Amino acid sequence: MCQSLIEFLKDKNIVILGFGREGVSTYNYIRKYFPEKPLAIADKKEISIEDKNVTLLTGDGYMDKVFDYELVIKTPGVPIVNIEIPENVLITCQVDLFLQFAPCKKIGITGTKGKTTTSTLIYNLVSEAGCDAYLVGNIGVPVFDIIDECDGKVAVIEMSCHQLEFCRTSPDVAVFTNIYEEHLDHYDGYRGYINAKLNIVNHQTEENYLIYNADQDVDGLIDFSQYKSKKIAVSAEPKNDFQQNLTTLNSRLIGKHCHQDIFFAEAVARLFGADDDAVVRGVEKFTGIPHRMEPVGEFKGISFYNDSIATIPHAVECAVDALGNIDTLIFGGLDRGITYDDFITYLDECPINNIIGMPETGTKICKALLAMGTKKNVVPVETMQEAVEAAFKFTAKGKTCLLSPAAPSYNVYRNFEHKGNHYKEIVKEIGDN
């Protein structure tokens, strides 16, 4: 039982904003200790729940009465953009409340890319160092699911920008992997996105640690020197023979971006007493993560990889460099307004021969490439079926086809998992016939 959190919630007039996985978790936690407490739940979609003490705010006007409540516990995916928030209303989320009240050590990981791999590696390494640890947060396990049992333990928390947006507390150890343009439709431009991410370090003290990317030039965007915490800069380049050996231990951790994720995890694990053997065991136990440079298999002489998590151009470029031998790239998704000029130049100059673009961004970029007279085989398509069929047609035997969208998937799919799974299904269906 997290008594301090229960006391905080006891007399509050609460609305749960968003009733997805995290919203349901919040409702279940409150009901565990306050079975008859009046609550409100707000969500655009219809909600079916049998609870006479719940007021439902649903449909297109679901936000209209949200600020009638003094405490808004927000699900990360629900945007609050260009809305004036009354002074007597506190907006929070599970991660914010967990950071404030959970009686455990907290390791937080954020960044545009590398969060899940780094978080999983940190969990592996600190566990091998003898810590009783949990892996929670944006990775798919709501933090309230473990808050009653984490006393004296270690919580490794993957933190999205949406979870950090309203955080007023920072973790004991913060890992900031990188920052690139993304989610610009949710925030007031790139600066708003960066500011949300920086809540992972904004409230740290001199006793805390910030571990950050030594290789990315963030001049003019972030000044890490202004923060009170102790700082550890981590590069993708091995700094000794031991780190060089770490880069060769696991075939699912290839490419400099993955090597840096290993070194982020090592830096954290050392703070929790990990020796060399624990670090090695933790890296070796990493089994890979679906939709992240995930091998689909070899079909008709072609190797297929699924990298549907790659929602920005930089992630695509990292995957291409890491895997090598890429003859065909399938890409494209929701247009969120980020700039693709450099990516178009990259596609024109890189060794990939076949560029297969899906709506919306992929077809636009294909048009741009054709207009500039590229020598690449540019194939605009409308569906994943057409994309995979084209990949089988054009990819040379012994070469690789990579799905790596460089954009979110929401224009057609529920999420990147839905997109990646559909890709894998079609590859196997065509490949086995």
C-alpha positions as semicolon CSV with decimal commas, in nm:
position;residue;x (nm);y (nm);z (nm)
1;M;0,000;0,000;0,000
2;C;0,130;0,345;-0,096
3;Q;-0,023;0,535;0,197
4;S;0,099;0,879;0,089
5;L;-0,069;0,847;-0,251
6;I;-0,390;0,721;-0,095
7;E;-0,395;1,021;0,139
8;F;-0,336;1,254;-0,156
9;L;-0,629;1,109;-0,353
10;K;-0,870;1,070;-0,060
11;D;-1,045;1,406;-0,060
12;K;-0,985;1,509;-0,421
13;N;-1,260;1,567;-0,675
14;I;-1,114;1,352;-0,956
15;V;-1,167;1,303;-1,328
16;I;-0,977;1,035;-1,520
17;L;-0,906;1,181;-1,864
18;G;-0,869;0,901;-2,120
19;F;-0,977;0,545;-2,056
20;G;-0,718;0,336;-2,232
21;R;-0,477;0,099;-2,058
22;E;-0,346;0,360;-1,817
23;G;-0,687;0,515;-1,749
24;V;-0,831;0,173;-1,662
25;S;-0,533;0,112;-1,434
26;T;-0,597;0,445;-1,256
27;Y;-0,965;0,362;-1,212
28;N;-0,884;0,016;-1,071
29;Y;-0,632;0,162;-0,827
30;I;-0,873;0,426;-0,696
31;R;-1,153;0,173;-0,665
32;K;-0,922;-0,062;-0,472
33;Y;-0,908;0,187;-0,184
34;F;-1,216;0,401;-0,245
35;P;-1,493;0,168;-0,368
36;E;-1,769;0,430;-0,350
37;K;-1,580;0,753;-0,412
38;P;-1,750;0,971;-0,678
39;L;-1,537;0,982;-0,992
40;A;-1,566;1,110;-1,346
41;I;-1,420;0,945;-1,656
42;A;-1,378;1,147;-1,976
43;D;-1,303;0,994;-2,315
44;K;-1,406;1,066;-2,672
45;K;-1,508;0,705;-2,723
46;E;-1,806;0,551;-2,551
47;I;-1,735;0,373;-2,221
48;S;-1,920;0,075;-2,083
49;I;-1,877;0,052;-1,706
50;E;-2,109;-0,057;-1,429
51;D;-2,039;0,183;-1,146
52;K;-2,314;0,401;-1,003
53;N;-2,054;0,639;-0,857
54;V;-1,898;0,726;-1,194
55;T;-1,999;1,019;-1,412
56;L;-1,918;0,955;-1,779
57;L;-1,810;1,241;-2,007
58;T;-1,796;1,099;-2,360
59;G;-1,839;1,192;-2,724
60;D;-1,717;1,498;-2,911
61;G;-1,775;1,724;-2,610
62;Y;-1,590;1,503;-2,363
63;M;-1,352;1,786;-2,266
64;D;-1,626;2,040;-2,192
65;K;-1,655;1,965;-1,819
66;V;-1,311;1,817;-1,744
67;F;-1,194;2,135;-1,571
68;D;-1,489;2,129;-1,334
69;Y;-1,278;1,878;-1,137
70;E;-0,983;1,979;-0,918
71;L;-0,762;1,682;-1,009
72;V;-0,730;1,564;-1,369
73;I;-0,540;1,235;-1,398
74;K;-0,456;1,231;-1,767
75;T;-0,380;0,936;-1,994
76;P;-0,067;1,021;-2,197
77;G;-0,224;1,009;-2,542
78;V;-0,493;1,270;-2,474
79;P;-0,374;1,612;-2,598
80;I;-0,439;1,933;-2,408
81;V;-0,345;2,191;-2,670
82;N;-0,432;2,561;-2,671
83;I;-0,667;2,516;-2,375
84;E;-0,656;2,757;-2,081
85;I;-0,631;2,556;-1,760
86;P;-0,800;2,712;-1,455
87;E;-0,567;2,793;-1,164
88;N;-0,758;2,568;-0,924
89;V;-0,715;2,260;-1,148
90;L;-0,415;2,027;-1,121
91;I;-0,334;1,814;-1,424
92;T;-0,124;1,510;-1,347
93;C;-0,070;1,154;-1,466
94;Q;0,032;0,817;-1,326
95;V;0,403;0,875;-1,387
96;D;0,394;1,212;-1,210
97;L;0,217;1,063;-0,907
98;F;0,448;0,761;-0,905
99;L;0,756;0,985;-0,905
100;Q;0,612;1,185;-0,614
101;F;0,485;0,906;-0,393
102;A;0,629;0,562;-0,478
103;P;0,872;0,444;-0,204
104;C;1,141;0,312;-0,438
105;K;1,440;0,416;-0,644
106;K;1,331;0,548;-0,983
107;I;1,527;0,528;-1,307
108;G;1,358;0,726;-1,584
109;I;1,439;0,693;-1,953
110;T;1,323;0,929;-2,225
111;G;1,430;1,050;-2,568
112;T;1,287;1,048;-2,917
113;K;1,435;0,709;-3,001
114;G;1,603;0,428;-2,808
115;K;1,378;0,446;-2,501
116;T;1,248;0,090;-2,505
117;T;1,578;-0,078;-2,589
118;T;1,764;0,129;-2,331
119;S;1,496;0,071;-2,065
120;T;1,497;-0,305;-2,126
121;L;1,876;-0,319;-2,111
122;I;1,882;-0,117;-1,788
123;Y;1,628;-0,353;-1,635
124;N;1,839;-0,653;-1,741
125;L;2,162;-0,508;-1,608
126;V;2,037;-0,381;-1,271
127;S;1,857;-0,713;-1,220
128;E;2,181;-0,898;-1,287
129;A;2,347;-0,665;-1,035
130;G;2,111;-0,805;-0,770
131;C;1,842;-0,536;-0,764
132;D;1,477;-0,632;-0,727
133;A;1,353;-0,433;-1,025
134;Y;1,041;-0,360;-1,228
135;L;1,018;-0,250;-1,592
136;V;0,718;-0,018;-1,626
137;G;0,576;0,294;-1,789
138;N;0,551;0,363;-2,160
139;I;0,676;0,012;-2,230
140;G;0,323;-0,111;-2,159
141;V;0,293;-0,165;-1,782
142;P;0,117;0,122;-1,599
143;V;0,317;0,229;-1,296
144;F;0,014;0,206;-1,065
145;D;0,014;-0,169;-1,131
146;I;0,327;-0,205;-0,917
147;I;0,315;0,095;-0,682
148;D;0,184;-0,105;-0,385
149;E;0,468;-0,358;-0,401
150;C;0,772;-0,150;-0,496
151;D;0,884;-0,038;-0,149
152;G;1,265;-0,045;-0,134
153;K;1,297;-0,178;-0,488
154;V;1,398;-0,025;-0,823
155;A;1,155;0,095;-1,089
156;V;1,290;0,129;-1,443
157;I;1,041;0,363;-1,610
158;E;1,022;0,429;-1,981
159;M;0,882;0,783;-2,007
160;S;0,718;0,932;-2,314
161;C;0,693;1,305;-2,371
162;H;0,320;1,280;-2,302
163;Q;0,384;1,118;-1,963
164;L;0,642;1,382;-1,878
165;E;0,443;1,680;-1,999
166;F;0,277;1,748;-1,662
167;C;0,541;1,595;-1,432
168;R;0,648;1,803;-1,133
169;T;0,900;1,551;-1,001
170;S;1,203;1,393;-1,169
171;P;1,353;1,046;-1,117
172;D;1,663;0,966;-0,911
173;V;1,844;0,870;-1,232
174;A;1,739;1,027;-1,563
175;V;1,853;0,894;-1,900
176;F;1,804;1,127;-2,198
177;T;1,886;0,926;-2,510
178;N;1,843;1,189;-2,785
179;I;1,602;1,450;-2,922
180;Y;1,463;1,489;-3,275
181;E;1,151;1,646;-3,424
182;E;0,842;1,441;-3,343
183;H;0,487;1,485;-3,205
184;L;0,479;1,842;-3,334
185;D;0,101;1,815;-3,375
186;H;0,063;1,753;-3,001
187;Y;0,284;2,039;-2,885
188;D;0,335;2,400;-2,975
189;G;0,617;2,313;-3,215
190;Y;0,955;2,157;-3,148
191;R;1,026;2,375;-2,844
192;G;0,712;2,252;-2,669
193;Y;0,810;1,892;-2,736
194;I;1,159;1,949;-2,597
195;N;1,021;2,121;-2,288
196;A;0,796;1,823;-2,213
197;K;1,093;1,587;-2,235
198;L;1,303;1,804;-2,006
199;N;1,072;1,742;-1,712
200;I;1,276;1,425;-1,664
201;V;1,558;1,645;-1,533
202;N;1,397;1,981;-1,445
203;H;1,324;1,879;-1,085
204;Q;1,638;1,680;-1,006
205;T;1,863;1,766;-0,710
206;E;2,237;1,752;-0,650
207;E;2,195;1,392;-0,532
208;N;2,046;1,275;-0,862
209;Y;2,208;1,168;-1,188
210;L;2,154;1,277;-1,548
211;I;2,293;1,046;-1,815
212;Y;2,282;1,201;-2,161
213;N;2,396;1,165;-2,521
214;A;2,750;1,295;-2,568
215;D;2,732;1,268;-2,947
216;Q;2,428;1,477;-3,033
217;D;2,479;1,850;-3,079
218;V;2,191;2,012;-2,892
219;D;2,339;2,362;-2,876
220;G;2,061;2,618;-2,871
221;L;1,805;2,352;-2,780
222;I;1,918;2,214;-2,444
223;D;2,179;2,330;-2,195
224;F;2,243;2,031;-1,972
225;S;2,500;2,226;-1,769
226;Q;2,225;2,431;-1,601
227;Y;2,082;2,132;-1,415
228;K;2,176;2,050;-1,055
229;S;2,220;1,675;-1,098
230;K;2,547;1,488;-1,142
231;K;2,608;1,434;-1,513
232;I;2,741;1,141;-1,713
233;A;2,789;1,186;-2,088
234;V;2,765;0,866;-2,294
235;S;2,901;0,822;-2,647
236;A;2,827;0,554;-2,904
237;E;3,201;0,500;-2,942
238;P;3,349;0,238;-2,706
239;K;3,587;0,399;-2,458
240;N;3,775;0,082;-2,362
241;D;3,820;-0,283;-2,455
242;F;3,538;-0,392;-2,226
243;Q;3,286;-0,168;-2,402
244;Q;3,418;-0,282;-2,738
245;N;3,348;-0,640;-2,632
246;L;2,993;-0,546;-2,528
247;T;2,915;-0,439;-2,884
248;T;2,981;-0,793;-3,011
249;L;2,782;-0,993;-2,756
250;N;2,432;-0,978;-2,901
251;S;2,319;-1,000;-3,264
252;R;2,001;-0,803;-3,183
253;L;2,210;-0,504;-3,073
254;I;2,385;-0,399;-3,391
255;G;2,465;-0,050;-3,510
256;K;2,604;0,248;-3,326
257;H;2,266;0,358;-3,194
258;C;2,222;0,020;-3,022
259;H;2,579;0,030;-2,892
260;Q;2,502;0,364;-2,731
261;D;2,191;0,211;-2,573
262;I;2,417;-0,056;-2,422
263;F;2,649;0,210;-2,283
264;F;2,357;0,409;-2,139
265;A;2,248;0,094;-1,958
266;E;2,600;0,019;-1,837
267;A;2,634;0,372;-1,694
268;V;2,312;0,329;-1,497
269;A;2,394;-0,022;-1,381
270;R;2,732;0,088;-1,245
271;L;2,546;0,330;-1,015
272;F;2,358;0,030;-0,876
273;G;2,666;-0,182;-0,812
274;A;2,693;-0,383;-1,134
275;D;3,031;-0,543;-1,200
276;D;3,161;-0,647;-1,542
277;D;3,006;-0,993;-1,522
278;A;2,661;-0,853;-1,441
279;V;2,685;-0,612;-1,735
280;V;2,784;-0,892;-1,973
281;R;2,502;-1,118;-1,853
282;G;2,247;-0,839;-1,889
283;V;2,351;-0,760;-2,245
284;E;2,355;-1,127;-2,343
285;K;2,002;-1,177;-2,206
286;F;1,854;-0,908;-2,429
287;T;1,623;-1,095;-2,667
288;G;1,529;-0,811;-2,898
289;I;1,207;-0,610;-2,914
290;P;0,934;-0,658;-3,174
291;H;0,917;-0,395;-3,448
292;R;1,272;-0,272;-3,383
293;M;1,503;-0,403;-3,658
294;E;1,311;-0,727;-3,611
295;P;1,405;-1,015;-3,845
296;V;1,094;-1,142;-4,024
297;G;1,274;-1,417;-4,213
298;E;1,416;-1,505;-4,553
299;F;1,163;-1,561;-4,830
300;K;1,241;-1,632;-5,196
301;G;1,603;-1,540;-5,133
302;I;1,521;-1,201;-4,976
303;S;1,572;-1,110;-4,609
304;F;1,288;-0,906;-4,460
305;Y;1,313;-0,681;-4,154
306;N;1,040;-0,497;-3,963
307;D;1,136;-0,163;-3,810
308;S;0,790;-0,011;-3,782
309;I;0,884;0,175;-3,460
310;A;1,103;0,405;-3,674
311;T;0,877;0,709;-3,691
312;I;1,143;0,969;-3,776
313;P;1,403;0,981;-4,056
314;H;1,701;0,951;-3,820
315;A;1,575;0,614;-3,694
316;V;1,547;0,488;-4,053
317;E;1,901;0,594;-4,129
318;C;2,027;0,419;-3,814
319;A;1,855;0,094;-3,916
320;V;1,991;0,113;-4,272
321;D;2,344;0,169;-4,144
322;A;2,317;-0,107;-3,884
323;L;2,168;-0,378;-4,105
324;G;2,356;-0,304;-4,425
325;N;2,277;-0,482;-4,754
326;I;1,944;-0,296;-4,783
327;D;1,818;-0,306;-5,143
328;T;1,459;-0,199;-5,074
329;L;1,305;0,044;-4,827
330;I;0,931;0,058;-4,755
331;F;0,839;0,378;-4,575
332;G;0,568;0,638;-4,520
333;G;0,288;0,721;-4,278
334;L;0,106;1,009;-4,111
335;D;0,225;1,358;-4,205
336;R;0,291;1,541;-3,877
337;G;0,458;1,840;-4,031
338;I;0,823;1,756;-3,973
339;T;1,079;1,856;-4,237
340;Y;1,189;1,583;-4,478
341;D;1,429;1,778;-4,702
342;D;1,742;1,615;-4,558
343;F;1,579;1,272;-4,572
344;I;1,496;1,317;-4,941
345;T;1,861;1,396;-5,007
346;Y;1,964;1,093;-4,802
347;L;1,736;0,862;-5,002
348;D;1,873;0,997;-5,329
349;E;2,235;0,946;-5,221
350;C;2,220;0,628;-5,009
351;P;2,296;0,279;-5,154
352;I;1,931;0,164;-5,142
353;N;1,805;0,090;-5,494
354;N;1,428;0,057;-5,448
355;I;1,229;0,327;-5,268
356;I;0,868;0,219;-5,198
357;G;0,656;0,500;-5,053
358;M;0,320;0,460;-4,875
359;P;0,073;0,739;-4,792
360;E;0,096;1,007;-4,675
361;T;0,461;1,103;-4,636
362;G;0,602;0,822;-4,849
363;T;0,405;0,910;-5,160
364;K;0,493;1,280;-5,117
365;I;0,862;1,199;-5,086
366;C;0,843;0,970;-5,389
367;K;0,701;1,259;-5,593
368;A;0,983;1,483;-5,472
369;L;1,246;1,225;-5,568
370;L;1,097;1,179;-5,914
371;A;1,077;1,554;-5,963
372;M;1,445;1,593;-5,887
373;G;1,535;1,324;-6,141
374;T;1,661;1,058;-5,903
375;K;1,813;0,745;-6,051
376;K;1,653;0,525;-5,786
377;N;1,365;0,291;-5,861
378;V;1,087;0,493;-5,697
379;V;0,756;0,312;-5,643
380;P;0,463;0,503;-5,491
381;V;0,195;0,265;-5,357
382;E;-0,136;0,296;-5,176
383;T;-0,137;-0,010;-4,949
384;M;0,093;-0,240;-4,756
385;Q;-0,010;-0,525;-4,987
386;E;0,114;-0,330;-5,289
387;A;0,432;-0,235;-5,106
388;V;0,526;-0,591;-5,017
389;E;0,438;-0,719;-5,364
390;A;0,669;-0,454;-5,510
391;A;0,942;-0,554;-5,266
392;F;0,929;-0,915;-5,381
393;K;0,933;-0,797;-5,744
394;F;1,227;-0,558;-5,723
395;T;1,454;-0,670;-5,437
396;A;1,762;-0,859;-5,555
397;K;1,816;-1,211;-5,424
398;G;2,057;-1,216;-5,133
399;K;1,959;-0,863;-5,039
400;T;1,732;-0,714;-4,772
401;C;1,396;-0,537;-4,768
402;L;1,335;-0,309;-4,470
403;L;1,006;-0,160;-4,348
404;S;1,106;0,158;-4,166
405;P;0,833;0,424;-4,198
406;A;1,002;0,754;-4,097
407;A;0,652;0,862;-3,986
408;P;0,378;0,756;-3,744
409;S;0,123;0,497;-3,854
410;Y;-0,205;0,653;-3,743
411;N;-0,323;0,755;-4,089
412;V;-0,400;0,388;-4,166
413;Y;-0,314;0,179;-3,859
414;R;-0,392;0,191;-3,488
415;N;-0,023;0,212;-3,401
416;F;0,319;0,096;-3,513
417;E;0,256;-0,256;-3,380
418;H;-0,053;-0,290;-3,598
419;K;0,146;-0,173;-3,901
420;G;0,444;-0,399;-3,830
421;N;0,226;-0,704;-3,774
422;H;0,036;-0,643;-4,099
423;Y;0,367;-0,616;-4,285
424;K;0,490;-0,944;-4,137
425;E;0,165;-1,121;-4,222
426;I;0,180;-1,015;-4,586
427;V;0,550;-1,100;-4,621
428;K;0,491;-1,451;-4,489
429;E;0,175;-1,498;-4,695
430;I;0,348;-1,405;-5,022
431;G;0,675;-1,567;-4,926
432;D;0,523;-1,904;-4,846
433;N;0,330;-1,925;-5,175
